[in-house]
Amino acid sequence: MKKKAVALQYNKEKNQAPVVSAKGEGKTAQKIIQIAKENGVPLKKDEDLIELLSKVELDKEIPPQMYKAIAEVFSFIYTTTKEP
């Protein structure tokens, strides 16, 4: 099974919901992960969510039915990156 990755971007000034900014599998997924690590972007492994997000078109907002799952991801990111 090939490794998959999806990157989200959220700009509250421009978008109502996070946007799929990159996605791919195999070498493309590895590159997305590498770029995230190099830039200090937290990573969360969730194969089910990646399957759903990979169906969203690039540069499109996630659909409302995914808001709860994505809120959990952002909560995870917040708790892992906030300073004590």
Secondary structure, 3 states (H helix, E strand, C coil): CCCEEEEEECCCCCCCCCEEEEEEECHHHHHHHHHHHHCCCCCCCCHHHHHHHCCCCCCCECCHHHHHHHHHHHHHHHHHHCCC
